[in-house]
Amino acid sequence: MNTSLSNVESLPISYLARKELILSVKSISWTFCLLCLSAIVKGQEPPTWSSQIACLVYSHCSPCHNDEGIAPFALLSYEDAFAHRFAMEAAISTHRMPPWPPSRKDQHIQGNRSLTEEEVALFQKWVQQGAVQGDKMLEPEAPINTSIVEIEDPDISIRLPDYVVPDLKELDLYRCFVLMTNQNEDTYIEGVEILPGNRSIVHHVILYQDTSAIPIQLDATDPEVGYTCFGGVGSNSAAMVAGWVPGSGATFTPDGMGIFLPKGARLIAQLHYPEGTAGQIDSTRINVKFSNRTDLRNIESLPVLNHFFGMDRPLFIPANTRQTFHQTFPPIPFPVTLTGIAPHAHLICESMKAYLTTAQGDTIPLIDIPHWDFEWQGFYSFIKPIVVPAFSTFHGVATYNNTSSNHHLPTEVPVDVSLGEATTDEMMLFFMSVSLYQPGDEEMIFDTTPHQMHHLNCSVRPMTTSSLIHQSNLEIILSPNPAKDRLYLKFQHQKASVFRFEIIDVLGQIVHVVPLASDQVHQIPLPLNLPNGTYYGRIASMDQQSTPNKFLILR
């Protein structure tokens, strides 16, 4: 049939109706597809600084990247991050930043500063899609990076003498300072707080204790304040007590445990001043809190795996070679409990790993650092104790790269390297916090948040226009303060909602949550796994939260 325009009028009515119906269906189909495409596009809105990225940066980057921090530039605003977005993306994509040396598989270690794979992908997407700022009203408040005193009534508070960092050209400086405790009797340490005097030049601090006279002798032979101490403090009898890195707070021993400090012992603080800090002044303060209990279990920091005993061969790395060494500590006939570990080596070390093998043939990982960096060494506490069964064997493995491919090489060209304390020497140590096992240690939990919690507990919001959780005029009353076993909480609210009570530590981590039924006086039991220290309590619902109230746990 010829259906040209000239004879349309001769077409049957049914044909025209069918034609119109087909055109209508096609129109509706195209409209539906456009609506679907629009919905998909809306669902793929780019991440924004205010809703997602600020939380990541303020939590994982700003502790070092601030106006008084050790990093070379600040990351405290959208403008800061936008200016450095490409460098940040490169460092984050390769997991070079934030610095977290342990393997990402080591999920049994507290305070993991690294970003999750989802967070890395989110940051990459933000940069690749234009680094949009978004709604400023959704942005969390930028952190204020100042030293907040947590141990307000220390038994010892020692301020180091003013120290002017000398010009060492392109070298970092490790300086030790001897602190006299003047203790006339044995005691236990339950809390340590390290407050750098000049946070822009202090990379990290490690605190030791020692009963020998060696640190005093080393101090006396150095005409300046303190003495230079690259590898350790110079004494084989020195034991690690605590440490500080940017973003960390006071450290407290687990409940029922303490660090034994014999009478007459001295504290030695080793401070790392990085290259480029010459001429600046620092005066760091050390606060120490003693326990009034005498029945505590002693936590000893011991070099269980060391380069003196149990090595497969002497620690010697010829120039232009790459060597792997193994060390063991023989089985002991009784169980022990580990609460933390601190690997230690120098500049040509490439990787370090420690693990256990039980008498039954099982393997228990302790720590794995696939890319060792001396400048980011640290002490790592476990989320829960690791119980070492009787007759287990400790193992250590370390690889050293003494070739020109190692950019940490301390000399211009590779030279033979052997055991020693100097910058050009090497070490292979695994300090472990060890205590005698007690039944029930397997059930203890020191930390329930393996991934570092976010600044002000901010959240990485979904990429939608969800409502903002805002700080309301809710008021709460907490008592007693300090608290021991329980808190009493009282609050009132006008808007009906389901509330919860959150306990937050000084790093912003939510460490305990209790559902609340109504606005009455609540009795909140305090978990035994929360160590002594400063905390903040607040109530929160889906759309509002109270201002955090500070309180202390002191048992």
Secondary structure, 3 states (H helix, E strand, C coil): CCCCHHHHHHCCHHHHHHHHHHHHHHHHHHHHHHHHHHHHHHHCCCCEHHHHHHHHHHHHCCCCCCCCCCCCCCCCCHHHHHHCHHHHHHHHHCCCCCCCCCCCCCCCECCECCCCHHHHHHHHHHHHCCCECCCHHHCCCCCCCCCCCCCCCCCEEEECCCEECCCCCCCCEEEEEEEECCCCCCEEEEEEEEECCCCCCCCEEEEEEECCCHHHHHHHHCCCCCEECCCCCCCCCCEEEEEECCCCCCEECCCCEEEEECCCCEEEEEEEECCCCCCCEECCEEEEEECCCCCCEECEEEEEECCCCCECCCCEECCCEEEEEEEEECCCCCCEEEEEEEEECCCCEEEEEEEEECCCCCEEEEEEECCCCHHHCCCEEEEEEEEECCCCEEEEEEEEEECCCCCCCCCCCCCCEEECCCCCCECCEEEEEEEECCCCHHHCCCCCCCECCCHHHCCCCCCCCCCCCEECCCEEEEECCCECCEEEEEEECCCCCCEEEEEEECCCCEEEEEEECCCCCEEEECCCCCCCEEEEEEEECCCEECCCEEEEECC
